[in-house]
Amino acid sequence: HIASVAPLRSILLLKEKADEGTTGCSTASIRLTDDEVDDLTRYLDVTRAEMLFARGIILVEGDAEKFLVPLFAEALGCSLDMLGITVCSVAGTNFTPYAKFLTSLDIPFSIITDWDPMPKSKPLAVNRGIKLAVAIERARTKKIPRALAKELGEIAENKDEDDLADRFEDFGIYTNIRTLETDLYEDGFAADILYTLNEGKWSKARQAQVDAWIADHDSIDHDQMLKLIDVVGKGRFAQRLASKIEGRKPPRYIEDAIRHVVKRAEDLRANPAQWAAYESKGHCVVLAGPGSGKTKTLTVKLARLLAEDIQEPRGLACITYNNECARELETRLSALGIEAGRRAFIGTVHSFSLTQIVLPYAKAADMGLPDEFCVATR
């Protein structure tokens, strides 16, 4: 985890490219304000610098998108984990420091953000998108893109919102019409959203409101719907919704954002050694340096083995040398829908020996252990 605590200006990212060999990108010259440096430093620390080791990044506003985007990607036939693509929530709409950072390090990315229409003024995404596009172009060219700023400003002034949104996509910025939940509602997910709301415990008045929407989807009051979702919590609501929409394709703007990064990210098959490890059937030893994708390859292979090769009631054991590694594997496998338990043991060699060998078979092997004993952990 050295990268997560290293000074932001001291990072040199080395990347292997098919036609160029190994290239390096430095953070030393990225134009960032002090506040942006602080923001990125905190993010890298909390997330253990995950974006530095990803082949691609999808930046989203919050937990709702973070839960749903990987699910939608699977429906499109794209396993983000398999591709090395990470969904990163910025917990808001301040995408600019992340966009500048990723552009300067040549890490493929897309941004999914709400259009956020306002009743008496232009949508919030207008200025947000212009600022982002200009920042991305400046980071890419190392020059102030005055012509681009003028062009986007004129499109906004003429209120050509469709043209503006299309232009944003040239910079990897993808927007909807309103907000995530309302666009999902209008794009064929109305019943799923309402039945998820119906699982909540509401007052009589609010329950009657939900019942009326279920009876007539067109009677929906989007503002009231969003208030109810806020009560549940957007992240928690998205988790509950996810179980109902598995396998369903997303709205077009989310699909385009996913495909934008997938197209640019290096596919796992482009690395013959990783693909050979993933496809191996017998004993396999992986020798590679830090940040080369060993853990990702291992977790994806474990998921495939449980899904395709190992039938219940059989399971598998993933044995590590320390608890930190075990926790990291548990986190990554959980993201793939695999929880440590009956079919998957994840832990240290000492834990495996104790829980899977000594405790179940000590008496049968007449090892002479007392009926009750404690294991010293320190």
VEXVOMAR-963802 format. One record per residue (C-alpha): residue number from 1; residue in three letters; y, z, x. Coordinates in steps of 0.25 Angstrom, whole numbers, always signed. Each point is the difference from the previous one (the first is absolute). Layout:
N
+-----+--------+-------+-------+-------+
: num : residu :     v :     w :     u :
+-----+--------+-------+-------+-------+
: NUM :    ALA :     Y :     Z :     X :
...
+-----+--------+-------+-------+-------+
# end
This chain:
378
+-----+--------+-------+-------+-------+
: num : residu :     v :     w :     u :
+-----+--------+-------+-------+-------+
:   1 :    HIS :    +0 :    +0 :    +0 :
:   2 :    ILE :    +9 :    -2 :   +12 :
:   3 :    ALA :    +7 :   -12 :    -7 :
:   4 :    SER :    +4 :    +9 :   -12 :
:   5 :    VAL :    +8 :   +10 :    +9 :
:   6 :    ALA :    +5 :   -10 :   +11 :
:   7 :    PRO :   +15 :    -2 :    +0 :
:   8 :    LEU :    +3 :   -12 :   -10 :
:   9 :    ARG :    +8 :    -7 :   +11 :
:  10 :    SER :   -12 :    +1 :   +10 :
:  11 :    ILE :   -10 :    -8 :    -7 :
:  12 :    LEU :    -6 :   -13 :    +5 :
:  13 :    LEU :   -10 :    -7 :    -9 :
:  14 :    LEU :   -10 :    -9 :    +6 :
:  15 :    LYS :    -6 :   -10 :    -9 :
:  16 :    GLU :   -11 :   -11 :    +3 :
:  17 :    LYS :    +3 :   -13 :    -5 :
:  18 :    ALA :   -10 :   -12 :    -1 :
:  19 :    ASP :    +9 :   -10 :    +7 :
:  20 :    GLU :    +9 :    +9 :    +9 :
:  21 :    GLY :    -9 :   +11 :    +5 :
:  22 :    THR :    +6 :   +14 :    +0 :
:  23 :    THR :   +14 :    +1 :    -4 :
:  24 :    GLY :    +9 :   +12 :    +0 :
:  25 :    CYS :   +11 :    +5 :    -9 :
:  26 :    SER :   +10 :   +11 :    +3 :
:  27 :    THR :    +7 :   +10 :    -9 :
:  28 :    ALA :   +11 :    +2 :   +10 :
:  29 :    SER :   +10 :   -11 :    -5 :
:  30 :    ILE :    -2 :    +1 :   -15 :
:  31 :    ARG :   +13 :    +2 :    -7 :
:  32 :    LEU :    -1 :   +13 :    -7 :
:  33 :    THR :    +9 :   +11 :    -4 :
:  34 :    ASP :    -2 :   +15 :    +3 :
:  35 :    ASP :    -4 :    +2 :   -14 :
:  36 :    GLU :   -10 :   -11 :    +0 :
:  37 :    VAL :    -6 :    +5 :   +13 :
:  38 :    ASP :    -2 :   +13 :    -6 :
:  39 :    ASP :    -6 :    -6 :   -13 :
:  40 :    LEU :   -10 :    -8 :    +8 :
:  41 :    THR :    -3 :   +11 :   +10 :
:  42 :    ARG :    -4 :    +9 :   -12 :
:  43 :    TYR :    -8 :   -11 :    -7 :
:  44 :    LEU :    -8 :    -3 :   +13 :
:  45 :    ASP :    -3 :   +15 :    +2 :
:  46 :    VAL :    -5 :    +3 :   -14 :
:  47 :    THR :    -8 :   -13 :    +0 :
:  48 :    ARG :    -5 :    +1 :   +14 :
:  49 :    ALA :    +6 :   -13 :    +3 :
:  50 :    GLU :    -9 :    -8 :    -9 :
:  51 :    MET :    +9 :   -12 :    -1 :
:  52 :    LEU :    +0 :    -2 :   +15 :
:  53 :    PHE :   -15 :    -3 :    +0 :
:  54 :    ALA :    -1 :    -8 :   -13 :
:  55 :    ARG :    -1 :   -15 :    +0 :
:  56 :    GLY :    +9 :    -1 :   -12 :
:  57 :    ILE :    +9 :    +9 :    -9 :
:  58 :    ILE :    +3 :    +0 :   -14 :
:  59 :    LEU :   +12 :    +9 :    -3 :
:  60 :    VAL :    +2 :    +6 :   -14 :
:  61 :    GLU :    +9 :   +10 :    -6 :
:  62 :    GLY :    -9 :   +11 :    -4 :
:  63 :    ASP :   -14 :    +6 :    -3 :
:  64 :    ALA :    -3 :    -9 :   -12 :
:  65 :    GLU :    +1 :   -13 :    +8 :
:  66 :    LYS :    -8 :    +7 :   +11 :
:  67 :    PHE :   -11 :    +3 :    -9 :
:  68 :    LEU :    -1 :   -13 :    -8 :
:  69 :    VAL :    +3 :   -11 :   +11 :
:  70 :    PRO :   -13 :    +2 :    +7 :
:  71 :    LEU :    -7 :    -1 :   -13 :
:  72 :    PHE :    +7 :   -13 :    -4 :
:  73 :    ALA :    -3 :    -5 :   +14 :
:  74 :    GLU :   -15 :    +2 :    -2 :
:  75 :    ALA :    +1 :    -7 :   -14 :
:  76 :    LEU :    +6 :   -12 :    +8 :
:  77 :    GLY :   -12 :    +1 :   +10 :
:  78 :    CYS :    +8 :    +6 :   +11 :
:  79 :    SER :    -5 :   +13 :    +6 :
:  80 :    LEU :   +13 :    +5 :    +7 :
:  81 :    ASP :    -8 :   +10 :    +8 :
:  82 :    MET :    -9 :   -11 :    +5 :
:  83 :    LEU :   +12 :    -8 :    +3 :
:  84 :    GLY :    +7 :   +11 :    +7 :
:  85 :    ILE :   +12 :    +0 :   -10 :
:  86 :    THR :    +6 :   +13 :    -3 :
:  87 :    VAL :    +8 :    +4 :   -13 :
:  88 :    CYS :   +12 :    +9 :    +4 :
:  89 :    SER :    +9 :    +7 :   -10 :
:  90 :    VAL :   +14 :    +2 :    +5 :
:  91 :    ALA :    +2 :   +10 :   -12 :
:  92 :    GLY :   +12 :    -7 :    -5 :
:  93 :    THR :    +7 :   -14 :    +2 :
:  94 :    ASN :    +5 :    +2 :   +14 :
:  95 :    PHE :    -8 :   -11 :    +6 :
:  96 :    THR :   +10 :    -4 :   +10 :
:  97 :    PRO :    -4 :    +8 :   +13 :
:  98 :    TYR :   -15 :    -3 :    -3 :
:  99 :    ALA :    +3 :   -15 :    -1 :
: 100 :    LYS :    +8 :    -1 :   +13 :
: 101 :    PHE :   -10 :    +8 :    +7 :
: 102 :    LEU :   -12 :    -8 :    -4 :
: 103 :    THR :    +8 :   -13 :    +2 :
: 104 :    SER :    +3 :    +4 :   +14 :
: 105 :    LEU :   -14 :    +3 :    +3 :
: 106 :    ASP :    -5 :   -12 :    -6 :
: 107 :    ILE :    -9 :    +7 :   -10 :
: 108 :    PRO :    -2 :    -9 :   -13 :
: 109 :    PHE :    +5 :    +7 :   -12 :
: 110 :    SER :    +4 :    -1 :   -14 :
: 111 :    ILE :    +9 :    +8 :   -10 :
: 112 :    ILE :    -3 :    +3 :   -14 :
: 113 :    THR :   +12 :    +5 :    -7 :
: 114 :    ASP :    +5 :    +2 :   -15 :
: 115 :    TRP :   +11 :    -9 :    -5 :
: 116 :    ASP :    +7 :   +12 :    -7 :
: 117 :    PRO :    +9 :    -7 :   -10 :
: 118 :    MET :   +12 :    +8 :    -4 :
: 119 :    PRO :    +7 :    -1 :   -14 :
: 120 :    LYS :   +14 :    -2 :    +5 :
: 121 :    SER :    -1 :    -5 :   +14 :
: 122 :    LYS :    -9 :    -9 :    +8 :
: 123 :    PRO :   -14 :    +4 :    +3 :
: 124 :    LEU :    -2 :   +10 :   +12 :
: 125 :    ALA :    -9 :    -9 :    +7 :
: 126 :    VAL :   +11 :   -11 :    +2 :
: 127 :    ASN :    +7 :    +8 :   +11 :
: 128 :    ARG :   -13 :    +7 :    +5 :
: 129 :    GLY :    -6 :   -14 :    +2 :
: 130 :    ILE :   +12 :    -6 :    +6 :
: 131 :    LYS :    +1 :   +11 :   +10 :
: 132 :    LEU :   -14 :    -1 :    +3 :
: 133 :    ALA :    -1 :   -15 :    +2 :
: 134 :    VAL :   +12 :    +1 :   +10 :
: 135 :    ALA :    -5 :   +12 :    +7 :
: 136 :    ILE :   -14 :    -7 :    +2 :
: 137 :    GLU :    +7 :   -13 :    +5 :
: 138 :    ARG :    +9 :    +7 :    +9 :
: 139 :    ALA :   -12 :    +8 :    +6 :
: 140 :    ARG :    -8 :   -14 :    +2 :
: 141 :    THR :   +11 :    -8 :    +6 :
: 142 :    LYS :    +8 :   +11 :    +7 :
: 143 :    LYS :   +13 :    -6 :    -6 :
: 144 :    ILE :    +9 :    +3 :   -12 :
: 145 :    PRO :    -5 :   -10 :   -11 :
: 146 :    ARG :   +14 :    -2 :    -7 :
: 147 :    ALA :    -5 :   -13 :    -6 :
: 148 :    LEU :   -11 :    +7 :    -7 :
: 149 :    ALA :    +8 :   +11 :    -5 :
: 150 :    LYS :   +10 :   -10 :    -6 :
: 151 :    GLU :   -11 :    -8 :    -6 :
: 152 :    LEU :    -7 :   +12 :    -7 :
: 153 :    GLY :   +14 :    +6 :    -4 :
: 154 :    GLU :    +3 :   -13 :    -7 :
: 155 :    ILE :   -13 :    -1 :    -7 :
: 156 :    ALA :    +2 :   +14 :    -5 :
: 157 :    GLU :   +15 :    -3 :    -4 :
: 158 :    ASN :    -5 :   -11 :    -9 :
: 159 :    LYS :   -11 :    +9 :    -6 :
: 160 :    ASP :   -11 :    -9 :    +3 :
: 161 :    GLU :   -10 :   +11 :    +0 :
: 162 :    ASP :   -13 :    -8 :    +1 :
: 163 :    ASP :    +6 :    -8 :   +12 :
: 164 :    LEU :    +4 :   +13 :    +7 :
: 165 :    ALA :   -14 :    +6 :    -2 :
: 166 :    ASP :    -7 :   -13 :    +5 :
: 167 :    ARG :    +9 :    +0 :   +12 :
: 168 :    PHE :    -3 :   +15 :    +3 :
: 169 :    GLU :   -15 :    -4 :    +0 :
: 170 :    ASP :    +3 :    -9 :   +13 :
: 171 :    PHE :    +2 :   +13 :    +7 :
: 172 :    GLY :   -12 :    +7 :    -6 :
: 173 :    ILE :    +7 :    +8 :   -11 :
: 174 :    TYR :    -7 :    -1 :   -14 :
: 175 :    THR :    +7 :    +5 :   -12 :
: 176 :    ASN :    -4 :    +2 :   -15 :
: 177 :    ILE :    +8 :    -2 :   -13 :
: 178 :    ARG :    +3 :   +15 :    -3 :
: 179 :    THR :    -9 :   +11 :    +7 :
: 180 :    LEU :   -15 :    +1 :    +3 :
: 181 :    GLU :    -5 :    +7 :   -13 :
: 182 :    THR :    +8 :    -9 :    -9 :
: 183 :    ASP :    -4 :   -12 :    +7 :
: 184 :    LEU :   -14 :    +4 :    -1 :
: 185 :    TYR :    +1 :    +3 :   -15 :
: 186 :    GLU :    +6 :   -14 :    -3 :
: 187 :    ASP :   -10 :    -7 :    +9 :
: 188 :    GLY :   -13 :    +4 :    -7 :
: 189 :    PHE :    -2 :   +14 :    +3 :
: 190 :    ALA :    +7 :    +6 :   -12 :
: 191 :    ALA :   -13 :    +6 :    -6 :
: 192 :    ASP :    -4 :    +6 :   +13 :
: 193 :    ILE :   +13 :    +7 :    +2 :
: 194 :    LEU :    +0 :    +5 :   -14 :
: 195 :    TYR :   -14 :    +5 :    +0 :
: 196 :    THR :    +3 :    +7 :   +14 :
: 197 :    LEU :   +13 :    +6 :    -7 :
: 198 :    ASN :    -9 :    +5 :   -12 :
: 199 :    GLU :    -8 :    +8 :   +10 :
: 200 :    GLY :   +11 :    +9 :    +2 :
: 201 :    LYS :    +3 :   +13 :    -8 :
: 202 :    TRP :   +13 :    -2 :    -8 :
: 203 :    SER :    +8 :    +6 :   -10 :
: 204 :    LYS :    -2 :    -5 :   -15 :
: 205 :    ALA :   +12 :    -8 :    +1 :
: 206 :    ARG :    -3 :    -7 :   +13 :
: 207 :    GLN :   -15 :    -2 :    -4 :
: 208 :    ALA :    +5 :    -7 :   -13 :
: 209 :    GLN :    +8 :    -9 :    +9 :
: 210 :    VAL :   -11 :    -4 :    +9 :
: 211 :    ASP :    -9 :    -2 :   -13 :
: 212 :    ALA :   +10 :    -9 :    -6 :
: 213 :    TRP :    +1 :    -8 :   +13 :
: 214 :    ILE :   -15 :    -1 :    +0 :
: 215 :    ALA :    +0 :    -5 :   -14 :
: 216 :    ASP :   +11 :   -11 :    +3 :
: 217 :    HIS :    +1 :    -3 :   +15 :
: 218 :    ASP :   +13 :    -8 :    -3 :
: 219 :    SER :    +7 :   +13 :    -5 :
: 220 :    ILE :    +0 :    +6 :   +14 :
: 221 :    ASP :   +13 :    +6 :    +5 :
: 222 :    HIS :    -1 :    -2 :   +15 :
: 223 :    ASP :   +10 :   +11 :    +3 :
: 224 :    GLN :    -7 :   +10 :    -8 :
: 225 :    MET :   -13 :    -5 :    +6 :
: 226 :    LEU :    +5 :    +2 :   +14 :
: 227 :    LYS :    +5 :   +14 :    -3 :
: 228 :    LEU :   -14 :    +4 :    -5 :
: 229 :    ILE :    -6 :    -6 :   +13 :
: 230 :    ASP :   +10 :    +8 :    +8 :
: 231 :    VAL :    -5 :   +13 :    -7 :
: 232 :    VAL :   -14 :    -3 :    +5 :
: 233 :    GLY :    +5 :    -5 :   +14 :
: 234 :    LYS :    +0 :   -14 :    +4 :
: 235 :    GLY :   -11 :    +2 :   +10 :
: 236 :    ARG :    -9 :    +8 :    -8 :
: 237 :    PHE :    +2 :   -10 :   -12 :
: 238 :    ALA :    -4 :   -12 :    +9 :
: 239 :    GLN :   -12 :    +7 :    +5 :
: 240 :    ARG :    -5 :    +2 :   -14 :
: 241 :    LEU :    +4 :   -15 :    -4 :
: 242 :    ALA :    -7 :    -5 :   +12 :
: 243 :    SER :   -14 :    +4 :    -6 :
: 244 :    LYS :    +3 :    -9 :   -12 :
: 245 :    ILE :    +5 :   -13 :    +7 :
: 246 :    GLU :   -10 :    -1 :   +11 :
: 247 :    GLY :    -3 :   -15 :    +2 :
: 248 :    ARG :   +13 :    -5 :    -7 :
: 249 :    LYS :    +9 :    -9 :    +7 :
: 250 :    PRO :   +14 :    +5 :    +2 :
: 251 :    PRO :   +14 :    -6 :    -4 :
: 252 :    ARG :    +4 :   -12 :    +8 :
: 253 :    TYR :   +10 :    +7 :    +9 :
: 254 :    ILE :   -10 :   +10 :    +5 :
: 255 :    GLU :   -10 :   -11 :    +2 :
: 256 :    ASP :   +10 :    -8 :    +8 :
: 257 :    ALA :    +4 :   +12 :    +8 :
: 258 :    ILE :   -15 :    +3 :    +4 :
: 259 :    ARG :    -3 :   -14 :    +3 :
: 260 :    HIS :   +13 :    -1 :    +9 :
: 261 :    VAL :    -6 :   +11 :    +9 :
: 262 :    VAL :   -14 :    -5 :    -1 :
: 263 :    LYS :    +4 :   -14 :    +4 :
: 264 :    ARG :    +7 :    +6 :   +13 :
: 265 :    ALA :    -9 :   +11 :    +4 :
: 266 :    GLU :   -11 :    -3 :    +9 :
: 267 :    ASP :   -13 :    +0 :    -7 :
: 268 :    LEU :   -12 :    +9 :    +5 :
: 269 :    ARG :    -8 :   -12 :    +2 :
: 270 :    ALA :   +10 :    -5 :   +11 :
: 271 :    ASN :    -5 :   +11 :    +8 :
: 272 :    PRO :   -15 :    -3 :    +3 :
: 273 :    ALA :    -3 :   +13 :    +6 :
: 274 :    GLN :    +4 :    +8 :   -12 :
: 275 :    TRP :    -6 :   -10 :   -10 :
: 276 :    ALA :   -13 :    +1 :    +8 :
: 277 :    ALA :    +0 :   +16 :    -1 :
: 278 :    TYR :    +3 :    -1 :   -15 :
: 279 :    GLU :   -12 :   -10 :    -2 :
: 280 :    SER :   -10 :    +7 :    +9 :
: 281 :    LYS :   -13 :    +4 :    -6 :
: 282 :    GLY :    -6 :    +9 :   +11 :
: 283 :    HIS :    +5 :    +9 :   +11 :
: 284 :    CYS :   +14 :    -4 :    +4 :
: 285 :    VAL :   +10 :    +6 :   +11 :
: 286 :    VAL :   +14 :    -2 :    -1 :
: 287 :    LEU :    +9 :    +1 :   +13 :
: 288 :    ALA :   +15 :    -2 :    -2 :
: 289 :    GLY :   +13 :    +7 :    +3 :
: 290 :    PRO :    +9 :    +8 :    -9 :
: 291 :    GLY :    +6 :    -7 :   -12 :
: 292 :    SER :    -9 :   -12 :    +1 :
: 293 :    GLY :    -6 :    +2 :   -14 :
: 294 :    LYS :   -13 :    +8 :    +3 :
: 295 :    THR :    +2 :   +10 :   -11 :
: 296 :    LYS :    +4 :   -11 :   -10 :
: 297 :    THR :   -12 :    -8 :    +3 :
: 298 :    LEU :    -9 :   +12 :    -1 :
: 299 :    THR :    +5 :    +5 :   -13 :
: 300 :    VAL :    -1 :   -14 :    -7 :
: 301 :    LYS :   -14 :    -2 :    +6 :
: 302 :    LEU :    -4 :   +14 :    -6 :
: 303 :    ALA :    +6 :    -4 :   -14 :
: 304 :    ARG :    -8 :   -13 :    +1 :
: 305 :    LEU :   -13 :    +7 :    +4 :
: 306 :    LEU :    +1 :    +9 :   -12 :
: 307 :    ALA :    +4 :   -11 :   -10 :
: 308 :    GLU :   -10 :   -10 :    +5 :
: 309 :    ASP :   -11 :    +5 :    +9 :
: 310 :    ILE :    -3 :   +15 :    -3 :
: 311 :    GLN :    -6 :    +2 :   -14 :
: 312 :    GLU :    +1 :   +14 :    -7 :
: 313 :    PRO :    -5 :   +10 :    +2 :
: 314 :    ARG :    +1 :    -3 :   +15 :
: 315 :    GLY :   +13 :    +2 :    +8 :
: 316 :    LEU :    +6 :    +0 :   +14 :
: 317 :    ALA :    +6 :    +9 :   +10 :
: 318 :    CYS :   +13 :    -3 :    +8 :
: 319 :    ILE :    +0 :   +10 :   +11 :
: 320 :    THR :   +12 :    +2 :    +9 :
: 321 :    TYR :    +3 :    +9 :   +12 :
: 322 :    ASN :   +12 :    +8 :    -6 :
: 323 :    ASN :    +5 :    +4 :   -13 :
: 324 :    GLU :   +13 :    -8 :    +1 :
: 325 :    CYS :    -8 :   -13 :    +1 :
: 326 :    ALA :    -8 :    +5 :   -12 :
: 327 :    ARG :   +12 :    +2 :    -9 :
: 328 :    GLU :    +6 :   -13 :    +4 :
: 329 :    LEU :   -13 :    -7 :    -4 :
: 330 :    GLU :    -1 :    +8 :   -13 :
: 331 :    THR :   +15 :    -5 :    -3 :
: 332 :    ARG :    -3 :   -14 :    +3 :
: 333 :    LEU :   -14 :    +0 :    -8 :
: 334 :    SER :    +7 :    +7 :   -12 :
: 335 :    ALA :   +10 :   -12 :    +0 :
: 336 :    LEU :   -12 :    -9 :    -2 :
: 337 :    GLY :    -6 :    +8 :   -11 :
: 338 :    ILE :   -10 :    +8 :    +8 :
: 339 :    GLU :    +0 :   +15 :    +0 :
: 340 :    ALA :    -8 :    +9 :    +9 :
: 341 :    GLY :   -11 :    +6 :    -7 :
: 342 :    ARG :   -14 :    -3 :    -5 :
: 343 :    ARG :    -1 :   -14 :    +6 :
: 344 :    ALA :    +9 :    +0 :   +12 :
: 345 :    PHE :    +1 :   +11 :   +10 :
: 346 :    ILE :   +13 :    +0 :    +8 :
: 347 :    GLY :    +1 :   +11 :   +11 :
: 348 :    THR :    -2 :    +4 :   +14 :
: 349 :    VAL :   -14 :    +0 :    +7 :
: 350 :    HIS :    +0 :   +15 :    +0 :
: 351 :    SER :    +3 :    +0 :   -15 :
: 352 :    PHE :   -11 :   -10 :    -3 :
: 353 :    SER :   -10 :    +8 :    +8 :
: 354 :    LEU :    +3 :   +13 :    -7 :
: 355 :    THR :    +1 :    -6 :   -15 :
: 356 :    GLN :   -10 :   -11 :    +1 :
: 357 :    ILE :   -11 :    +5 :    +9 :
: 358 :    VAL :    +1 :   +15 :    +3 :
: 359 :    LEU :    +4 :    +6 :   -14 :
: 360 :    PRO :   -10 :    -9 :    -8 :
: 361 :    TYR :   -12 :    +1 :   +10 :
: 362 :    ALA :    +1 :   +12 :    +8 :
: 363 :    LYS :   -10 :    +8 :    -8 :
: 364 :    ALA :   -10 :   -11 :    -1 :
: 365 :    ALA :    +1 :    -2 :   +15 :
: 366 :    ASP :    -1 :   +15 :    +3 :
: 367 :    MET :   +12 :    +0 :    +9 :
: 368 :    GLY :    +1 :   +16 :    -2 :
: 369 :    LEU :   +14 :    -1 :    -6 :
: 370 :    PRO :    +4 :   +12 :    -9 :
: 371 :    ASP :    +2 :    -2 :   -15 :
: 372 :    GLU :   +15 :    +2 :    +2 :
: 373 :    PHE :    +8 :    -4 :   +12 :
: 374 :    CYS :   +14 :    -5 :    +3 :
: 375 :    VAL :    +4 :   -11 :    +9 :
: 376 :    ALA :   +12 :    +3 :   +10 :
: 377 :    THR :   +10 :   -11 :    -1 :
: 378 :    ARG :    +9 :    +5 :   +11 :
+-----+--------+-------+-------+-------+
# end
